[in-house]
């Protein structure tokens, strides 16, 4: 049984487990299924409360995809901005700083 299959089996028993859902998104990313990973991460950003690490990881995935498709940079920036706001509202200054750093590193890349 693959790591992904193990996570999916655990999720069958605990479908709302945030850590398992995030783990599946990370596993999908490692398998190269970026769109499915992003879909799973996006779901986590819409939880109540939103799962802050999902914003950061979505921003990272999209920034990586922007190497081949520069249009993905705007999506990355949007996730990071939303994530920074959410991290601050949850009192997570460390996550807000990490996302700010990534957002800053994107600079003017991809902008016309």
C-alpha positions in Angstrom: 0.0 0.0 0.0 1.4 3.4 -1.0 1.7 6.3 1.3 -1.1 8.0 -0.6 -3.3 4.9 -0.2 -2.7 4.8 3.5 -3.6 8.5 3.9 -6.8 8.0 1.8 -7.7 5.0 4.0 -7.3 7.0 7.1 -9.3 9.8 5.6 -12.2 7.4 4.9 -12.5 7.0 8.6 -11.8 10.6 9.5 -12.9 12.7 6.4 -12.7 16.0 8.3 -9.2 15.5 9.8 -7.3 18.6 8.8 -3.8 17.1 9.1 -4.8 14.1 7.0 -6.3 16.3 4.3 -3.2 18.4 4.3 -1.0 15.3 4.1 -3.0 14.1 1.1 -2.5 17.5 -0.6 1.3 17.2 0.1 1.4 13.6 -1.2 -0.4 14.7 -4.4 2.2 17.4 -4.8 5.1 15.0 -4.4 3.5 12.7 -7.0 3.3 15.6 -9.5 -0.5 16.0 -9.4 -0.4 19.7 -8.8 -3.9 20.5 -9.8 -5.4 18.0 -7.4 -3.0 19.2 -4.7 -4.1 22.8 -5.2 -7.8 21.7 -5.1 -7.2 20.0 -1.7 -5.2 23.0 -0.4 -8.0 25.4 -1.6 -10.5 23.4 0.4 -8.4 23.8 3.5 -8.3 27.6 3.0 -12.1 27.6 3.1 -12.4 25.7 6.4 -13.6 27.4 9.5 -11.1 28.5 10.7 -9.0 28.3 7.5 -5.8 26.2 7.8 -3.0 28.7 7.5 -0.3 26.3 6.1 -2.5 25.6 3.1 -2.2 29.2 1.9 1.5 29.1 2.1 1.8 25.7 0.3 -0.7 26.8 -2.4 1.4 29.8 -3.0 4.5 27.7 -3.2 3.0 25.2 -5.7 1.6 28.0 -7.8 5.0 29.9 -7.8 6.7 26.7 -9.0 4.1 26.2 -11.7 4.7 29.8 -12.8 8.1 28.7 -14.1 6.2 27.2 -17.0 3.0 29.3 -16.9 3.6 32.9 -15.6 -0.1 33.5 -15.3 -0.1 31.3 -12.2 1.9 34.0 -10.3 -1.2 36.1 -9.7 -2.9 33.1 -8.1 0.2 32.6 -6.0 0.1 36.2 -4.8 -3.6 36.0 -4.0 -3.2 33.0 -1.8 -0.2 34.5 -0.1 -2.0 37.8 0.6 -5.0 36.0 1.9 -2.8 33.7 3.9 -0.9 36.6 5.5 -4.2 38.2 6.6 -5.5 34.9 7.9 -2.3 34.2 9.8 -2.4 37.6 11.4 -6.0 37.2 12.4 -5.1 33.8 14.0 -2.1 35.3 15.8 0.4 33.3 13.8 3.1 35.9 13.1 5.6 33.3 12.1 3.5 32.0 9.2 2.6 35.6 8.2 6.3 36.4 8.0 7.1 33.3 5.9 4.4 34.1 3.5 5.4 37.7 3.3 9.0 36.6 2.5 7.7 34.3 -0.3 5.5 37.0 -1.7 8.4 39.5 -1.6 10.6 36.9 -3.4 8.1 36.8 -6.3 8.7 40.5 -6.8 7.7 41.7 -10.2 8.2 38.3 -11.7 5.6 37.7 -14.4 4.1 41.2 -14.3 3.9 43.1 -17.5 
